[in-house]
Amino acid sequence: MEQIKELRERTGAGMVDCKKALDEAGGDIDKAIEILRKKGIAKAAKRSERDAAEGIIVVGTNDDKTEAYAVEINSETDFVARNEKFQELANQILEVLKNKKPQTEEELLKTDLNGSTVEESISNLSGVIGEKLALGRFSVVSGQTVASYSHLGGKIGVLVALDQTGKGELAYDIAMHIAAANPRYLSSGEVPSAEIEKEKEVYREQLIKEGKPENMIENILQGKIKKYYSEICLLDQEYIKDDKKKIADILKGSSISKFVRLSL
């Protein structure tokens, strides 16, 4: 019973599974752990066709606020996303990203995490919990000042980088704004021309149906596109803390180098 208890504590597996693994391993706890790990991976494989659409996004920065990190770990249900072990694993993977800085998903999955790889750690916990778990998106941004912001218990994660030092409060406020306002682009110059032409086509059809004179339509279109920019471009958006100002107005000489918004 003492061995079973130790094995349960070290693996999180159920009592019956622990007893079977110990019997198979001849009482060797390390071998039993390996057996349970292999079974966990096998169980995870059977769940590979399920949809892991829930999960958590964890964010953080380095000590000097020059790099910010975000990692998304997916689960099948929100119940599992609130599980303590699941959240602990997400934060451990965030530390791996912070310390090892892998460039691709494959690199991150193969990176060491407490003697296993990240991929094995996810699969092992999947076997214990009984749901498909998966690595989602991840991102690293760097700048003179960075900030990270988590919203709705990890449903939204935002990273922001500014081009000046000592702007931590400003960066954090902008991150909060991004979480709420969901901009798709930094500025109007980033919006693809094809997207703008498509919007103009839609607006033009609407205006024609409304009976607007042809010589007025182009002027009205310019106003509608300006409003469109204010909805999708960060610099053109009204600041959530003061709708009399745009984000461009609160920068005061700083520039936004990059922003990332992940949402479940």
C-alpha positions as CSV (number, residue, x, y, z in Angstrom):
1,M,0.0,0.0,0.0
2,E,2.9,2.4,0.7
3,Q,4.3,1.8,-2.8
4,I,0.9,2.3,-4.3
5,K,0.5,5.6,-2.4
6,E,4.0,6.8,-3.5
7,L,3.3,5.8,-7.1
8,R,0.0,7.7,-7.0
9,E,1.6,10.8,-5.6
10,R,4.4,10.7,-8.2
11,T,2.2,10.0,-11.2
12,G,-1.3,11.2,-10.4
13,A,-2.7,7.8,-11.7
14,G,-5.5,5.9,-10.1
15,M,-5.0,3.2,-7.5
16,V,-6.0,0.3,-9.7
17,D,-3.7,1.4,-12.5
18,C,-0.8,1.9,-9.9
19,K,-1.3,-1.6,-8.5
20,K,-1.3,-3.2,-11.9
21,A,1.8,-1.3,-12.9
22,L,3.6,-2.3,-9.7
23,D,2.7,-5.9,-10.3
24,E,3.9,-5.8,-13.8
25,A,7.1,-4.1,-12.7
26,G,7.8,-6.5,-9.9
27,G,7.5,-3.8,-7.3
28,D,10.1,-1.5,-9.0
29,I,8.5,2.0,-8.7
30,D,10.7,3.5,-11.4
31,K,9.7,0.8,-13.8
32,A,6.1,1.2,-12.8
33,I,6.3,4.9,-13.6
34,E,7.6,4.1,-17.0
35,I,4.8,1.6,-17.6
36,L,2.2,4.2,-16.5
37,R,3.8,6.8,-18.8
38,K,3.6,4.4,-21.7
39,K,0.0,3.7,-21.0
40,G,-0.7,7.4,-20.7
41,I,0.8,8.0,-24.1
42,A,-1.3,5.2,-25.5
43,K,-4.5,6.6,-24.0
44,A,-3.6,10.0,-25.4
45,A,-3.2,8.6,-28.9
46,K,-6.7,7.1,-28.8
47,R,-8.1,10.5,-28.0
48,S,-6.2,12.2,-30.9
49,E,-9.4,12.6,-33.0
50,R,-11.2,14.6,-30.3
51,D,-11.5,18.4,-30.4
52,A,-9.3,20.1,-27.8
53,A,-10.9,23.6,-28.1
54,E,-10.8,24.6,-24.5
55,G,-7.7,25.3,-22.4
56,I,-5.7,28.1,-21.0
57,I,-3.3,30.8,-22.2
58,V,-0.5,31.7,-19.8
59,V,1.7,34.8,-20.2
60,G,4.7,36.3,-18.5
61,T,7.8,38.4,-19.0
62,N,11.5,38.2,-18.1
63,D,12.8,40.1,-15.1
64,D,13.9,43.2,-16.9
65,K,10.7,43.5,-19.0
66,T,12.4,43.2,-22.4
67,E,10.8,39.9,-23.4
68,A,7.3,38.6,-23.1
69,Y,5.9,35.1,-23.6
70,A,2.6,33.5,-24.2
71,V,1.7,29.8,-24.4
72,E,-1.7,28.1,-25.2
73,I,-2.4,24.6,-23.9
74,N,-5.6,23.0,-25.1
75,S,-8.0,20.6,-23.4
76,E,-11.4,19.2,-24.4
77,T,-13.3,20.8,-21.5
78,D,-13.2,23.9,-19.5
79,F,-13.4,21.7,-16.4
80,V,-9.9,20.3,-17.1
81,A,-8.6,23.8,-18.0
82,R,-9.3,24.7,-14.4
83,N,-7.5,21.6,-13.1
84,E,-4.5,22.5,-10.9
85,K,-2.1,20.0,-12.6
86,F,-3.1,21.2,-16.0
87,Q,-2.4,24.8,-15.1
88,E,0.9,23.8,-13.4
89,L,2.0,22.1,-16.6
90,A,1.0,25.2,-18.7
91,N,3.2,27.3,-16.5
92,Q,6.1,24.9,-16.7
93,I,5.9,25.0,-20.5
94,L,5.9,28.8,-20.3
95,E,9.1,28.6,-18.3
96,V,10.6,26.3,-21.0
97,L,9.7,28.9,-23.6
98,K,11.2,31.6,-21.5
99,N,14.5,29.8,-20.8
100,K,15.1,27.8,-24.0
101,K,13.4,30.0,-26.6
102,P,12.5,27.3,-29.1
103,Q,11.6,28.7,-32.5
104,T,9.1,26.2,-33.8
105,E,6.3,24.0,-32.3
106,E,8.4,20.9,-33.1
107,E,11.4,22.3,-31.1
108,L,9.2,23.2,-28.2
109,L,7.6,19.8,-28.1
110,K,11.0,18.1,-28.1
111,T,12.5,20.4,-25.4
112,D,13.4,18.9,-22.0
113,L,10.9,19.3,-19.2
114,N,11.8,17.7,-15.9
115,G,13.5,14.7,-17.5
116,S,10.8,14.2,-20.2
117,T,10.1,16.2,-23.3
118,V,7.2,18.8,-23.4
119,E,5.4,16.4,-25.7
120,E,5.7,13.5,-23.3
121,S,4.7,15.6,-20.4
122,I,1.5,16.6,-22.2
123,S,0.8,13.0,-23.2
124,N,1.4,11.7,-19.7
125,L,-1.0,14.2,-18.1
126,S,-3.5,13.4,-20.9
127,G,-3.4,9.8,-19.8
128,V,-3.9,10.7,-16.1
129,I,-6.7,13.2,-16.7
130,G,-8.5,11.2,-19.4
131,E,-8.8,14.0,-22.0
132,K,-7.0,14.9,-25.2
133,L,-4.5,17.7,-24.3
134,A,-2.4,19.6,-26.9
135,L,0.1,22.3,-27.3
136,G,-1.6,25.3,-29.0
137,R,0.0,28.6,-30.2
138,F,2.9,30.3,-28.5
139,S,4.7,33.6,-29.0
140,V,7.7,35.6,-27.9
141,V,8.0,39.4,-28.3
142,S,10.9,41.6,-27.4
143,G,11.4,45.4,-27.1
144,Q,12.7,48.1,-24.9
145,T,9.7,47.7,-22.7
146,V,7.2,44.8,-22.8
147,A,4.1,43.9,-20.9
148,S,1.9,40.8,-20.7
149,Y,-1.8,40.6,-19.7
150,S,-4.1,37.7,-19.0
151,H,-7.9,38.2,-19.1
152,L,-10.9,36.0,-18.3
153,G,-8.9,33.5,-16.3
154,G,-6.6,32.7,-19.2
155,K,-9.1,32.8,-22.0
156,I,-7.3,35.8,-23.5
157,G,-3.5,36.5,-23.4
158,V,-1.8,39.7,-24.7
159,L,1.8,40.7,-25.2
160,V,2.9,44.2,-26.1
161,A,6.4,45.6,-27.0
162,L,7.3,49.3,-27.0
163,D,10.4,51.0,-28.4
164,Q,11.3,53.0,-25.3
165,T,12.5,52.0,-21.8
166,G,10.6,52.7,-18.6
167,K,7.2,52.5,-20.2
168,G,5.8,49.5,-18.2
169,E,2.6,51.2,-17.1
170,L,1.8,52.4,-20.6
171,A,2.6,49.0,-22.1
172,Y,0.3,47.3,-19.6
173,D,-2.6,49.7,-20.3
174,I,-2.2,49.1,-24.0
175,A,-2.3,45.3,-23.4
176,M,-5.5,45.7,-21.4
177,H,-7.0,47.7,-24.2
178,I,-6.0,45.0,-26.8
179,A,-7.6,42.3,-24.7
180,A,-10.9,44.3,-24.7
181,A,-10.9,45.8,-28.2
182,N,-9.4,43.0,-30.2
183,P,-7.5,44.9,-33.0
184,R,-6.4,42.8,-36.0
185,Y,-3.7,45.2,-37.2
186,L,-1.4,47.8,-35.8
187,S,-2.1,50.5,-38.3
188,S,-4.1,51.1,-41.5
189,G,-1.0,50.6,-43.6
190,E,-1.0,46.9,-42.6
191,V,-4.5,46.2,-43.8
192,P,-4.4,44.3,-47.2
193,S,-5.7,46.4,-50.1
194,A,-7.9,43.4,-51.1
195,E,-9.7,43.6,-47.7
196,I,-10.3,47.3,-48.2
197,E,-11.6,46.9,-51.7
198,K,-14.0,44.2,-50.5
199,E,-15.3,46.5,-47.8
200,K,-15.8,49.3,-50.2
201,E,-17.7,47.0,-52.6
202,V,-20.1,46.0,-49.7
203,Y,-20.5,49.6,-48.7
204,R,-21.0,50.8,-52.2
205,E,-23.8,48.3,-52.8
206,Q,-25.5,49.4,-49.6
207,L,-25.3,53.0,-50.6
208,I,-26.7,52.4,-54.1
209,K,-29.6,50.4,-52.5
210,E,-30.2,53.4,-50.2
211,G,-30.5,55.6,-53.3
212,K,-27.5,57.8,-52.5
213,P,-26.4,60.0,-55.5
214,E,-23.3,58.7,-57.4
215,N,-21.4,61.9,-56.8
216,M,-21.8,61.4,-53.0
217,I,-20.9,57.8,-52.7
218,E,-17.2,58.1,-52.9
219,N,-17.1,60.7,-50.1
220,I,-19.3,58.5,-47.9
221,L,-17.1,55.6,-48.7
222,Q,-14.1,57.4,-47.4
223,G,-15.9,58.0,-44.1
224,K,-16.9,54.4,-43.8
225,I,-13.4,53.1,-44.4
226,K,-12.1,55.5,-41.8
227,K,-14.6,54.1,-39.3
228,Y,-13.5,50.5,-40.4
229,Y,-9.9,51.4,-39.6
230,S,-11.0,52.6,-36.2
231,E,-12.5,49.2,-35.5
232,I,-9.7,46.9,-36.6
233,C,-6.5,49.0,-36.3
234,L,-4.9,49.4,-32.9
235,L,-3.5,52.9,-33.4
236,D,-6.9,54.2,-34.7
237,Q,-9.0,52.7,-31.9
238,E,-10.6,54.7,-29.2
239,Y,-8.8,54.1,-25.9
240,I,-11.0,52.1,-23.6
241,K,-10.0,54.2,-20.6
242,D,-10.7,57.5,-22.4
243,D,-12.9,57.4,-25.5
244,K,-11.9,61.0,-26.4
245,K,-8.4,59.7,-27.2
246,K,-7.1,57.2,-29.7
247,I,-4.3,54.7,-28.9
248,A,-2.0,56.8,-31.1
249,D,-2.7,59.8,-28.8
250,I,-1.6,58.1,-25.6
251,L,1.8,56.9,-26.9
252,K,3.5,60.2,-26.3
253,G,6.5,59.6,-28.4
254,S,6.7,55.8,-28.0
255,S,5.9,53.3,-30.8
256,I,4.4,49.9,-30.5
257,S,6.9,47.5,-32.0
258,K,4.6,44.5,-31.9
259,F,1.5,43.0,-30.2
260,V,0.1,39.5,-29.9
261,R,-3.4,38.6,-28.8
262,L,-4.3,35.0,-28.3
263,S,-7.9,34.0,-27.6
264,L,-9.7,30.8,-26.9
